[in-house]
């Protein structure tokens, strides 16, 4: 019997957020490992694996066939959330793209998509632009429920768990950088990396902006020093 695909720390954290018995969507599924692993765990009633590119989707389909889980995993070709009907999925994973791209996907979905299933959950694994994504989510009606900072292939990431609630706010700059990423064994390392990125940005900024960025970096470093393992 084939062993389920091995998930890296990012995908394993995403899988942990998926609720048992749900219909899950793996948007931007790439190789299909997450979808097949969820099927092998028996965690979901159905999994919709989608990708905008035909070649990765074909790879995912082969993996689904190899593991004999075609009765649970359905592969669909298409862009972003357009592959899903309103109310079709309970938990939606979006991985492997920048925070800016995630925002674009969410923005293109009509209001009816979010209204159709009030208890729908989102799981994001942004490759870059984490502060941008946190700010956009807060300003566009999403609530960040939790985060899991992880270390994968020598790089720090955060896996975000969110819900659409409709309430909007403008978060302060520190929240945009730290969010809910202050807990876990990799929280301190993740936040230290975010502080380093701010310092790097400050070096090429105008004096006033540089001062602001350095002050923000210092606040993020302080948050890193008080992380809960």
Buried (B, 14 or more C-beta within 10 A) or exposed (E): EEEBBEBBBBBBBBBEBBEEEBBBBBBBBBBBBBBBBBBBEEBBEBBBBBBBEEEBBBBBBEBBEEBEBEEBBBBBBEBBBBBBEBBBBBBBBBBBBBBEBBBBBBEEBEEEBBEBBEEBBBBBBBBEBBBBBBBBBBEEBBBBBBBBBBBBEEEBBBBBBBBBEEEEEEBEBBBBBBBBBBBBEBBBBBBBBBBEBBBEBBEEBEEEEBEBBBBBBEBBBEBBEEBEE
